[in-house]
Amino acid sequence: MRVLVTGGAGFVGTHLVKRLNDAGHDVISIDNAISEKHAIEQRYVWSDICNYKHLTKLKNIIEGIDIVYHLAARKDLQASHDHVIQYHNTNVVGSLNLLELCREVGVKRFVFASSCAVYGESCVSGHYDETSPTEPLSPYGLQKLTVEKYCKLYSKYYGLDTVALRYFNIYGPGTEEGVIPILLKQHKSNKPLTIFGSGENSRDFVHVDDVINATILAGEYNSEHYGDVFNVASGDSISVNEIALAICKDDKKIKRLPSKPETSSVCGQISKIKKTLDWNPTINIEDWLSIRHPELY
């Protein structure tokens, strides 16, 4: 099977490309986040889905592709407030360019990496399923939701089968963002693990290997998706305190600092993806954290 991965040099993209290659697929990976020289060395195609001068080249690349996994995006929620236009151009215009190219050349399936940021804080309980209200609190979340709607439209009117995966907080080898790598590096350096606020705010963390399993299952699903959406989460939430204790095993090694109020709890409901794609998360975050991970230091 011929597949294309955008954002293939990123955290999730790197894992996805490796898994697809290992499975024997003909994989083309594009990214503009690395130098053109490095892209050639790593067998990536250096290309920018937002640059109209690149679209002819991209169209030729996409010709004959069976599945497109669209992971490329600007991802920093706070930066999306500071650079709204740049984020919109990448996350919305770039995605729309890609959808249109896929439609033109007859790609069979388009898998879009969306985000739990589409929900905002719409549920008091903190538990979100795919029918929960979507009230994004950042341009990034709004952009992901906009592309989800474009995906559904392209499925309905243009014959391109699409599916959107709402990734929750992803961790694992290679990650450099978020609380987990920060705390692991502090522990490695024998420094106190710094927690801002009470540490009782909790999030749903899902391991990158489980995310890749879900992504490929969605791509290779043997029925039409018709623009459907799925949460990709662990189905459980864990507090920052619990993460820190799983790493250092001693509350005395934790330093707490004042912080602005945060959402108390976020947890993804995953019954839909379990039933439809027969997917289940396999890696428990506390078990994983209790093991030393030199690749993250």
N, C-alpha and C positions, 0 to 999 in steps of 0.2 A: 504494500500500500504506500502511496506517495503522500506525505504530509508536510505541511508548512507550520513552523512555529515562529511567531513574532515575539520579540523580547527574549530570544533564546539564550542571550548571554546573562540574563538576570538570575536571581535566586531560584525562583520556581522554574523558569525556563531552562536553566542548566540541567536540573534534575529531570525535567520532562524530555529534553532532547536525548539525554543519555538513556533513559528508559526505552524510548522509541527506537533508538539505534540498536540497543541490546535485543529488542524484539524482532529485529530484522527489517524494519521499515526503511523506505527511502526517505530520509529526512532532510529538509531544507530549513535552515534557521536564519532569520534575518534580525538585525539589531543595528542601531546607530549609536549605542552607548559606549562602544569601544572603538579604538582606532581602526582605520581600514586595513592597516598592516596586520594588526592583531586578529582582525576578523578573518583574513585570508589564512593566517597560521592555524587558527582554530576551526577552519572550514565553515565559518559563518559567511553570510552574504551581508555586506555592509549596505544598508538601505534605510531610507527615511520615509515612512508612510504618510508623513505630513507634507512632503516636498513634491509638488506637482511635476517637477522635472524628473522625478524617480518613478512616476507611475507607469510609464511605458515599459521600463525595465522590470517593474514589479509584475505587470500583466504577463510578461513573457515567463517570469519565474512561476507564477501561479497557474499557468496553463498546464492542465493535466494533473493538478493536485486533487486528491480525494477529500482530505480533511484539513481545515485550517484551525490551528489553536492560537487564538489571539490573546497574548499575554502582555504585549507592549503597552506601556502606560507611564505617565508621571504619577507617582503614588503618595507623595507627602501631603497629608491632609492640611497641615498649617500652611505650607507653601502654596497650596491651591487657593488660599485666601489672598495671599500676597501677589500671586502671578496668575490671575484668573484667565486672561486671554491665552497665555502660553499653555496653560493646562487644558483649556478648552480645545485649542488647536490640536494638541497631541491626542487627548483622550476622546474627543468627539469627532472632530474633522478627520483625524487620521483613521479612526475606526470606520467612519462612513466611507472614506476612500477605499478601504480594504473590502468592506461589504460590497461596494459597487463593482470592484474588480472581480470579486468572487462570483457575483451574479453574471457578469459579462462572459466569463470563461467557463461557467458551468460547474463550479465546485459543488460537491455533494453536501458537505456539512461544515458549519462554522461554529466553533466552540469559543465562547467569550468569557474571559476571566473578569467577573464582576466582583462586588465587594459587599460585605455587611454594612458598609457605610451608607448604603441606600436607605437603611432603616432609620438612621438618626437615633433619637431617643423616643420613638413613637409608642413603645409599650412600657407601662409603669412596672410591669413584672420583670422586665429585662429578658423575657423569653420571646424569641422571634421565629416564626415559621414563614413560609413563602407567601402566606396571605396577610401577614402583618402589614400595617400601614407603612408606606415608604415616604419618609419625611427627612431627607438628607439635611445635615447641618453644615455641610461644606460644599464648595464647588466641586471637589473631587467626587463626593457621593452623588451629587446631582448629575455629573457627567457620566458616571457609571450607569445610573438609572436611565438617562437619555439614550445611551447606546443599547441598553436592554430593550427599550421600546423600539428602536430602529431594528434590532434583531428580530423582534416579533413581527414587525411590519414586513421585513424582507422574507420571512417565512410565509406570511399570509398572502403576499401579492406577487413575489418575484421568484418563487420556487427554490429558494436557498434555505435548506433546513438549518435552523439555528438553535442553540441552547446557551443559556447564561448560568454560570456557576458563581454563587455568592460566597467567595472565600471569607472565612473568619480570620483570626490571628494565626498566621503560619509561623512555625518554628522548625528548627532542624539544622543540619550541617550546611554551612554557607551563609546563614542569615547574619546580617550585621545591624538589623533594625529592631527596635523594641526593647522591652525590659529584660528579656531573657539573656541575650548576649552581653548586655551591660552588667548584669549581676554576676554572670559566669566569669567575666574578665576581672571584676572586682575581687571575686573569690580566689581566682588564680593568683592575683597580685597580693594576696593576704591583706586586703583592705576591707573595711566594713562594707557590708552590702547596704547601699543607700536606698531608702524608700521614702517617697514624698507623700505626706499625708498619713492616714491611719493604716494604709495597706490593705484595707478590707474590700476595696473595689475589686471586682472580679471580671475576668474575661474568658472567652471560649478560645482555647488554643488547640490547633490541629497540626499534626506533624506533616512535614512536606511530603513524605512518602505516601501518606494517606491521601493527601491532596492530589498527587500524581495518579494514584489509583482511580480516584473519582473522575479526574479529568479525562483519562483514557477511556474509562467505561462510558462516559458521556459521548466521547468522540466515536466510539465503535458500537454504540447502541444500535440494535438491529431493527428499530422502528423509528418513525418520524418523531422529532421533538416538538415541532410546530412552535418554536420560540419559547419553550418552557424555561422555567428557572428552578434552580436547586440550591439550597444551603449546603455548603461544604464546611462542616464543623465537627467538633468532637461530641457534641450533645451535652457537655458538662462545662461548668465554669470553675475557675480556680482563682483565688485571690493572690495579690502580689505577696502578701505575707506567706502564704503556703508555698509559693514559688521559691521565695528566699530561704525558707526553712528546709525545703527539699534539697537545696544546694549546699547550705552551710551547716545544717543540723543543730544550730545553736542560736537562740534568739539574742544572745549577748553580742553576736557578731553583726547584728543589724542596727543601722543608724537611721532614725526617722527624722525627717525634716518637714516643715510646714509646706502646704501645697494648696492650690486652688481646688474647689470642689470638682469632683469627677462623677461620671455616671457610675452608679453603685454596682450594677451587674449587667452583663451581656452574655446571653447563652443562645446558641443556635439549635433549633429543633430540626432533627434530621430524619424523621420518619418517612418523609416523601422520597428522599434519595435512597434510603434503605429498601423501600418497597419497589421503586421503579427500576433502579439500576443495580439492585442487590449489592450495595456498597455498605461497608461498615468500617469505622476507624479501628485500627489495630494497635496503635501505640499510645500508651498512657503517659501523660506528661510528667507526673511525679516519678514514675519508674525511670523514664528517660533522663530526668534531671539528676537522679541519684547516681548516675554513671558519669565518670569523668569524660569530658569531650574535648580533647586537645585541639581538634580542628576548629573549635570556636574561640580559642584563646589567641 
